Amino acid sequence: MSSGPTNDVRVERTGGIGRIVLDRPKAINALTHEMVLTIDSTLRAWATDDGVGAVVLTGAGERGLCAGGDIRGIHADAQVGGAATRDFWRDEYHLNALIGRYPKPYVAVMDGLVMGGGVGVSGHASHRIVTERTRLGMPEVGIGLVPDVGGTWLLSRASGELGLHAALTGAVLGAGDALAMGFADWYLPTDTLPALMSALADLRVPAAELPEALGGLLQDLAEPEPEPELSAYRWWIDRCFEARTAEEIVHRLATSGVSEAEDAAKTIGQKSPSCVKVALAAIRRARSHRCLEESLNQEYRVSLRCLAAPDLVEGIRAQVIDKDRTPRWNPAVLEQVDDVTVEGYLAPLTDVAELGLEGER
């Protein structure tokens, strides 16, 4: 899914800091294939460059770090059964794995909107910063897809059942919940970011001492973490989402007598039934994965199965193209999605090569 020139990513060096700036502000810096390849090649070059001690990722404009992938491009490719999306995802997931095991400090400034693919280029960083403007989410089940870019790995490691709640409802998380769920490490108000960038550019320490110096700098600038908004709902989230099946989860929510839980049941009912069930299975399996790469391998299988299924084209049509917000899912309800179908999404690939990532941690 190559589109746009490489100047959609600005690559800069200031002192010992390598800066990567996603630069498609009109599209909230949504990732194209070309952008993914540029980031990947830049990181690989800097990994062995003694002149670069740390990497900082930011997004241009005021709206967000990254709104995700090029959804319209995926829609067009899926309609004709092309290979561009498959190739894009293969390269994107390799980039996600590279970030997760990067040998130098990688600082991601998760300011504003951080959705889908935006989580992939930031959520696996060694130093993850959120602000009062952060709105983070993995809303894939609403467009006929399942959380990917390592999202199942992160969601599976959130406390209790918060990860399943976020995945099946497509909940948008503020800074407090992002921190509490393990998507971020530091809270810095937006007005401190210029001071952070300036201080990073002025850091003059040996490479071996940089991680400690960077941690000290962030500690000095960080403010106390905001209260997680979901903390008040943990009791019913954990009780409802621990149910064995998606049908039982929805039933528990709908009959809980709690208005917020009942709203969650209605929200899940608007998502792709197939993707809700596959996301539930994928995240639960990811809990036993030993490394990010194992989850990415599973996500690649699931994503390609979603690409071949009708819900992805229909979901993007309803939410992004026509914007009528009334997708016609096939199958239409959870009860029509059987276990054999779910297993088919997760099974090893037979017609194309596996992603084949191996953990290096």
C-alpha positions, 0 to 999 in steps of 0.5 A: 500500500505504497502512497505518497512520497517519503517526505510524509516522514521527516527524519532529523538529527539533533545532537545525539538524538534521531527524530522521526516525525510522522508528517501527514497532519491532514490525515492525522499522520495515518500510516502508508506503506511508504512511511512504514518502510521509511521508518524501518530503514531509518531505525535499522540505520540508526541502530548501528550508528554511534552518533545516534544515542536515542530515537524520538517519535512524534506526529506533526500537527495538533490532532494526534500522533497517528490515526492508524493505517490507510483505511481507504487504501485497505478498502480499495485493495480488499475490494479487488483482492489485491496483495498490497494490504498483505504486503503492507501488514507484513512490513508493518508488523516487522517494524512493530517487532523491531521497535519492541526489541530496539537496542537504543532508547526509543521515546514515543510521544503519544500526544492526541489521537493514537489509534490502531497502527499508531499504537504499533509504532509507539506502544512497544517503545522503551519510553512511552509518553502520554499527555492530557490530550491523549486518546488511545484506542484499538477500534478494529472490531468496528470495521471488520478487523481484529486488534493487530500491530502487537495490540493483542500482546498489549491488551492481553497484559492489561490488568484484569479484563480491562484489555478485553473490555477495550478490544471488544467495545473499541473504547477510547482511553485517556492518559490515566487508563493508558498508563494503568493498562500498560500502554504508556509509562510517563505523563507529561502535560503538552506544554512541557513537550518543548522543554523535553525536546530541548533537553533531549537535544542537549543531552551529552552523555556516553551511550551506555549512560543514556537510558539512565539519563533519559529516565532521570529527565522524564522523571523531572518533567513528569507529573503525577498520573491522572486517575484512570477513568475505568477504575470505578468500573473494574468490578463489573468489567472483570466480572462480565468479561471473564465469562467464557464466551462472547455471548455470555459476556454480553448477557452479563453486561446487559443484565448487570443492572449497571447503566455503563455495563448495559451501554457496553453490551449495546456497543459490542452488539454494533461491532462485527460479530465474527471479529468480536469472537476472534478478538476474544480468542486471540487476546486470550491466547496472547496471554500465554505468548512468550514474546511480542513476536509470537502475538504478531505472528498470530495477528498476521494470520487473523488479519489476512483472514479478515481481509478475505472476509466480507466484514472488512470491506463492509465495515470500512464502507459504513464507517469511513466511505459512506459514513452511514454507520450501519454496517451489514455484518455477515454473519449478523449476530454472535450466535451465528459465529461458531467455534470452527469459524473462529479457529479458522481465523487463527489457524496457520496459513496455507496459501501464503507464507507465515510472518515468521517472526522469531523472538529475540528478547 
